Amino acid sequence: MLELGDYGTSDFLQILKRRHPELLASPAVPPVQPAEIRAYEGTTVLAVVYGEGIVIAGDRQATEGYQVGERRIQKVYQIDRRSAIAIAGAAGPCIEMAKLFQVEVEFYEKTEGVSLSLEGQANFLAHLVRANLGLAMQGLIVLPLFAGYDVKRKCGRIFKYDAIGGRYEEDDYYAIGSGGKDARATLKKRYRPGLSRQDALGIVAEALWDAADEDIATGGPDFIRKIFPTMSLITEAGVSEVPEVTVEGIYREFISRLEQ
């Protein structure tokens, strides 16, 4: 007879993890203790719908425990002409998933001769997240934020996911990662429908600033090293990265307003 006192919890999942971790782990990945995993963690990413499309962005920092693991990590990846993904979570699996997603969408288009719809891309990404469940149960969670311009609807769309592949759509904005809650608070306060491109970029910059101010894992603008958050625009014309000099200018203008 199993005594709950032997494990210090009545949570069945936690007991199963300790007694038979092989039943939860992916067959291809040997079970490990959380303390043995020294993985980089990507932090805060977000997306905002504006008049012409979507701004999708992320900070550049990855953490390793309580240390800075990487200062210039890329968290935003173009998937096809009018869609992009931003990643938060265990950096290695996140980057691998983003690149696999790129390849799968390109492969579909080459074999079928037509582009995979935005809805189809969102559904396929849910499958990739679900396939990562074994690693997620070991703490290597991948949380993507997917955004694209829907040509049929003539608007930008944002899709978010949970750790087991559940897919949900947001109409206006969303942010995920360790600083996601702080970023969403700023977006909630500053967002309004029909934003101009410049206003949307300013709100995104402010949201990432506030996230970095409250969350130790999120990296803010670094004027000494010239490291700034990555921002990309997704419109009917396609995906385009906002030049770093433009992002720097947005932050300098934002700081000048704070100093007034």
Legacy VTK file of the C-alpha trace (Angstrom):
# vtk DataFile Version 3.0
C-alpha trace
ASCII
DATASET POLYDATA
POINTS 260 float
0.000 0.000 0.000
1.359 3.409 -1.008
1.554 5.857 1.868
1.137 9.512 0.874
3.424 10.509 3.688
6.315 8.794 1.891
6.114 11.392 -0.880
4.948 14.485 0.970
2.133 15.161 -1.494
-1.255 13.862 -2.578
-0.716 15.022 -6.159
-0.892 11.885 -8.337
1.157 13.412 -11.161
3.965 14.370 -8.788
3.964 10.888 -7.235
4.045 9.277 -10.679
6.960 11.505 -11.684
8.977 10.328 -8.679
8.009 6.645 -8.708
7.835 5.931 -12.469
9.262 8.900 -14.423
9.787 6.663 -17.459
6.023 6.585 -17.945
5.982 10.347 -18.501
9.192 11.001 -20.382
9.481 10.719 -24.148
10.921 7.290 -25.084
13.710 9.021 -26.998
14.726 11.171 -24.027
16.020 9.544 -20.831
14.339 10.816 -17.650
16.396 13.355 -15.745
16.057 15.276 -12.519
15.258 19.017 -12.926
18.476 19.926 -11.113
20.504 18.223 -13.856
19.068 20.403 -16.634
21.139 23.527 -17.333
19.213 24.905 -20.287
19.008 28.476 -21.522
15.565 30.009 -21.079
14.097 32.533 -23.502
11.957 35.092 -21.745
9.492 37.711 -23.054
7.854 37.907 -26.493
4.697 39.676 -27.650
2.565 40.584 -30.637
0.246 43.541 -31.280
-2.310 44.038 -34.056
-2.278 47.478 -35.658
-4.000 49.097 -38.628
-1.866 47.536 -41.370
-0.946 44.222 -39.738
1.000 43.002 -36.716
4.128 43.867 -34.771
5.798 40.770 -33.289
8.750 41.280 -30.957
10.956 39.827 -28.260
13.798 40.779 -25.952
17.274 39.396 -26.686
18.232 37.828 -23.351
18.312 34.165 -22.363
18.940 33.087 -18.785
20.661 30.076 -17.263
19.278 29.840 -13.755
20.034 33.195 -12.133
22.727 34.053 -14.681
22.618 35.671 -18.089
23.194 32.822 -20.533
23.026 34.794 -23.794
22.509 38.508 -24.522
21.792 38.361 -28.266
19.485 35.387 -28.728
17.023 35.501 -31.613
13.423 34.901 -30.543
11.478 35.977 -33.641
11.602 33.816 -36.795
9.892 34.328 -40.132
7.898 31.247 -41.168
6.637 32.190 -44.615
5.967 35.395 -46.508
3.252 36.643 -44.146
3.774 34.825 -40.838
6.292 34.661 -38.016
6.795 32.916 -34.702
8.177 34.242 -31.418
9.459 31.736 -28.869
9.672 31.619 -25.079
10.800 28.743 -22.876
13.735 26.340 -23.095
15.892 27.986 -25.758
17.240 24.846 -27.452
13.898 23.117 -28.094
12.323 26.506 -28.920
14.818 27.269 -31.678
14.624 23.698 -32.976
10.832 23.902 -33.125
10.900 27.264 -34.926
13.309 25.949 -37.569
11.340 22.707 -37.992
8.174 24.762 -38.414
9.872 26.805 -41.147
10.970 23.656 -42.977
7.577 21.945 -42.694
5.695 24.946 -44.073
8.174 25.298 -46.949
7.982 21.556 -47.651
4.176 21.685 -47.802
4.247 24.570 -50.259
6.763 22.806 -52.513
4.954 19.465 -52.523
1.386 20.774 -52.762
2.110 23.734 -55.001
0.044 26.106 -52.850
0.702 28.068 -49.689
-0.473 26.613 -46.394
-3.200 28.843 -44.982
-2.588 30.809 -41.792
-5.154 28.622 -40.038
-3.358 25.513 -41.281
-0.014 26.818 -40.052
-1.504 27.555 -36.626
-2.929 24.031 -36.405
0.354 22.433 -37.436
2.246 24.412 -34.805
-0.168 23.065 -32.196
0.874 19.561 -33.288
4.570 20.441 -32.844
3.940 21.788 -29.344
1.978 18.649 -28.453
4.842 16.486 -29.727
7.125 18.221 -27.217
5.016 17.012 -24.288
7.649 14.512 -23.116
10.254 17.260 -22.755
7.680 19.643 -21.307
6.970 17.143 -18.522
10.692 17.311 -17.684
10.650 21.102 -17.478
11.817 21.889 -21.035
8.673 23.777 -21.956
8.246 25.449 -25.337
5.699 28.273 -25.608
5.379 29.841 -29.060
3.464 32.933 -30.069
2.379 32.746 -33.713
1.227 35.706 -35.780
0.442 36.348 -39.407
-1.478 38.413 -41.899
-4.614 36.668 -43.125
-5.091 37.630 -46.784
-8.708 36.407 -46.857
-9.741 38.363 -43.768
-7.478 41.337 -44.574
-6.214 41.551 -41.005
-3.511 40.390 -38.636
-4.122 37.403 -36.353
-2.387 36.182 -33.203
-2.340 32.592 -31.898
-1.118 31.483 -28.482
-0.546 27.937 -27.164
-0.388 26.104 -23.884
2.281 23.536 -23.000
0.184 20.590 -24.241
-0.638 22.044 -27.650
-3.901 23.832 -26.982
-4.385 26.600 -29.576
-6.158 29.865 -28.796
-6.604 33.095 -30.749
-6.230 36.651 -29.456
-7.849 39.563 -31.278
-5.655 42.523 -30.322
-2.437 41.660 -28.456
-0.711 39.094 -26.283
2.578 38.513 -24.477
4.142 35.338 -23.064
7.248 34.392 -21.117
8.505 35.299 -17.672
7.780 38.989 -18.267
4.571 38.344 -20.165
2.256 39.431 -17.364
4.001 42.786 -16.971
4.056 43.324 -20.742
0.340 42.500 -20.998
-0.434 45.031 -18.270
1.186 47.751 -20.367
-0.499 46.586 -23.554
-3.877 46.519 -21.833
-3.428 50.103 -20.687
-2.019 51.534 -23.933
-3.664 49.521 -26.702
-6.467 50.856 -28.878
-7.885 49.521 -32.158
-6.511 50.886 -35.420
-3.082 51.879 -34.131
-0.664 53.450 -36.567
2.607 51.666 -37.288
4.620 54.155 -35.217
2.228 54.011 -32.260
2.255 50.204 -32.317
6.066 50.133 -32.260
6.078 52.605 -29.377
3.638 50.513 -27.338
5.642 47.336 -28.000
8.845 49.084 -26.889
7.166 50.341 -23.716
5.725 46.905 -22.915
9.164 45.261 -23.201
10.688 48.075 -21.118
8.143 47.515 -18.338
8.671 43.740 -18.504
12.443 44.189 -18.145
11.899 46.623 -15.271
9.866 44.082 -13.273
11.250 40.730 -14.445
14.926 39.944 -13.861
15.015 37.432 -16.727
13.869 39.909 -19.401
16.545 42.013 -21.069
15.842 45.669 -21.748
17.624 47.921 -24.277
21.408 47.954 -23.773
22.784 51.223 -25.140
26.376 50.361 -24.220
26.477 47.029 -26.086
23.991 48.244 -28.721
21.582 45.389 -28.031
17.904 46.120 -28.543
14.725 44.012 -28.729
13.890 42.426 -32.071
10.769 43.802 -33.771
9.216 42.631 -37.034
6.233 43.912 -39.008
3.819 41.522 -40.723
1.596 43.099 -43.376
-0.012 42.062 -46.651
3.303 42.947 -48.326
5.179 40.447 -46.148
7.403 40.183 -43.077
10.030 42.867 -42.534
12.378 43.332 -39.598
12.471 46.787 -38.040
16.060 48.110 -38.383
18.041 48.172 -35.157
18.737 51.889 -35.544
14.974 52.519 -35.658
14.414 50.487 -32.484
17.199 52.406 -30.762
15.567 55.687 -31.782
12.215 54.566 -30.375
13.829 53.791 -27.027
15.792 57.047 -26.905
12.587 58.969 -27.545
10.805 56.923 -24.866
13.544 57.623 -22.291
13.499 61.358 -23.111
9.769 61.406 -22.304
10.415 59.664 -18.982
12.998 62.283 -18.059
10.640 65.201 -18.663
LINES 1 261
260 0 1 2 3 4 5 6 7 8 9 10 11 12 13 14 15 16 17 18 19 20 21 22 23 24 25 26 27 28 29 30 31 32 33 34 35 36 37 38 39 40 41 42 43 44 45 46 47 48 49 50 51 52 53 54 55 56 57 58 59 60 61 62 63 64 65 66 67 68 69 70 71 72 73 74 75 76 77 78 79 80 81 82 83 84 85 86 87 88 89 90 91 92 93 94 95 96 97 98 99 100 101 102 103 104 105 106 107 108 109 110 111 112 113 114 115 116 117 118 119 120 121 122 123 124 125 126 127 128 129 130 131 132 133 134 135 136 137 138 139 140 141 142 143 144 145 146 147 148 149 150 151 152 153 154 155 156 157 158 159 160 161 162 163 164 165 166 167 168 169 170 171 172 173 174 175 176 177 178 179 180 181 182 183 184 185 186 187 188 189 190 191 192 193 194 195 196 197 198 199 200 201 202 203 204 205 206 207 208 209 210 211 212 213 214 215 216 217 218 219 220 221 222 223 224 225 226 227 228 229 230 231 232 233 234 235 236 237 238 239 240 241 242 243 244 245 246 247 248 249 250 251 252 253 254 255 256 257 258 259
